[in-house]
Amino acid sequence: TLFLSIELGKAITELNNATMEGDANRANYYTKITNVFTDQLNESNPILTEISDAMTKEGRARERYYDSASSSNGEEDREYWKKQMDLWCAEKQAGNEKLMMCSDKYKEIMKKLREEGY
């Protein structure tokens, strides 16, 4: 999101410059660019949260997995926490795949906008 935020800031600056210079075509173009970056941020943020949550849960499951070696139900606990680690790892991977699809979607939108130009 840092990259997107930087790009959004640049687009907003260009939009403001075009507006101040009275260049309606350029202002329209940068309005579209600004909207695309904003939409991408809005769509990717929940996905990033999903990934972060899955990473946190995977880490907690890993800690419990290692801690379970010394518990009285060691083997049962280790098996349970191993399954939990695998579950959250899969959730994290699914989130990464969703994020890549989101990124590809907006790359294509931006490509078309840039090809159209002002």
Beta strands, then each sheet from edge to edge (+ up, - down):
end
